Amino acid sequence: MNKRPILTDPQRDGLFTVPNKITTEDEVRYAKRRQDSVRVSQYADSKCGLPNTFDEAGGYLCGGREDGSSPACNKLAGRECLIRFRPINNPHHQSCGFWEVLNAGDPEGRYSRRGKLGDERIGFGSTKSDLGFSCERCEYKADMLVTDSEGRGSFCRLKGHPVEDRACCEDNEPKGKE
C-alpha cells in the first residue's frame, strides 16, 4: 500500500507562522492547502474558489454593505435566506460560508423546510464591522514580507497559505468595528 506524506509547516501557539521567503516547493504546498480551503472552508479569492463566491469589495454580507459598495448575497430573498432555517435579522452585518454574488442569470431555489441548514453547518456569523467580512479584517491574517507568484501578500495563519486581502472563508474571524 502506498503511504502519502503529510505536509506541514512551522507553527506557534496553534497557528502557522508567516514565511519570510517563498520557494517553488512552498508554492506547490500552498496551492494544495488553498484548494483544500476552497473545499473544506468555502475559501474564495480572485483566482480560485467556486464560481461567483468572490466579493471584489470584500464585504461578503447577506444584504451587502448599507452604502451599496458591496453586493448582497444571491441566496437572500427579503429577509429569508434560501438555505438557512431562520430569517436574517441584520443583513448588513451577517453572512455565511455559502455567500455568492448576486446574479440574475443564476436562479436560486428554496430548500425544502426540512432541508434547510443550521447555522453551524453554513458557518453563519455576525460582525460589528460595517465593512463586513474578508481576510483583510480577519484575526488570522498576517502581512508577508514577500508575495507569492500570483501576487498574494497576506498569509492565513489558520490555514497556512497566502491569501488576497479581499478573499474570505467561512472560518473568518472579523476583528471589531472598523
C-alpha positions, 0 to 999 in steps of 0.5 A, spaced: 500 500 500 502 506 498 503 511 504 502 519 502 506 524 506 503 529 510 505 536 509 506 541 514 509 547 516 512 551 522 507 553 527 506 557 534 501 557 539 496 553 534 497 557 528 502 557 522 507 562 522 508 567 516 514 565 511 519 570 510 521 567 503 517 563 498 520 557 494 517 553 488 516 547 493 512 552 498 508 554 492 506 547 490 504 546 498 500 552 498 496 551 492 494 544 495 492 547 502 488 553 498 484 548 494 483 544 500 480 551 503 476 552 497 473 545 499 473 544 506 472 552 508 468 555 502 475 559 501 474 564 495 479 569 492 480 572 485 483 566 482 480 560 485 474 558 489 467 556 486 464 560 481 461 567 483 463 566 491 468 572 490 466 579 493 471 584 489 469 589 495 470 584 500 464 585 504 461 578 503 454 580 507 447 577 506 444 584 504 451 587 502 454 593 505 448 599 507 452 604 502 451 599 496 459 598 495 458 591 496 453 586 493 448 582 497 448 575 497 444 571 491 441 566 496 437 572 500 430 573 498 427 579 503 429 577 509 429 569 508 435 566 506 434 560 501 438 555 505 438 557 512 432 555 517 431 562 520 430 569 517 436 574 517 435 579 522 441 584 520 443 583 513 448 588 513 452 585 518 451 577 517 453 572 512 455 565 511 460 560 508 455 559 502 455 567 500 455 568 492 454 574 488 448 576 486 446 574 479 440 574 475 442 569 470 443 564 476 436 562 479 436 560 486 431 555 489 428 554 496 430 548 500 425 544 502 423 546 510 426 540 512 432 541 508 434 547 510 441 548 514 443 550 521 447 555 522 453 551 524 453 547 518 453 554 513 458 557 518 453 563 519 456 569 523 455 576 525 460 582 525 460 589 528 464 591 522 460 595 517 465 593 512 463 586 513 467 580 512 474 578 508 481 576 510 483 583 510 479 584 517 480 577 519 484 575 526 488 570 522 491 574 517 498 576 517 502 581 512 508 577 508 514 580 507 514 577 500 508 575 495 507 569 492 507 568 484 500 570 483 501 576 487 498 574 494 501 578 500 497 576 506 498 569 509 492 565 513 495 563 519 489 558 520 490 555 514 497 556 512 497 559 505 497 566 502 491 569 501 488 576 497 486 581 502 479 581 499 478 573 499 474 570 505 472 563 508 467 561 512 472 560 518 473 568 518 474 571 524 472 579 523 476 583 528 471 589 531 468 595 528 472 598 523 
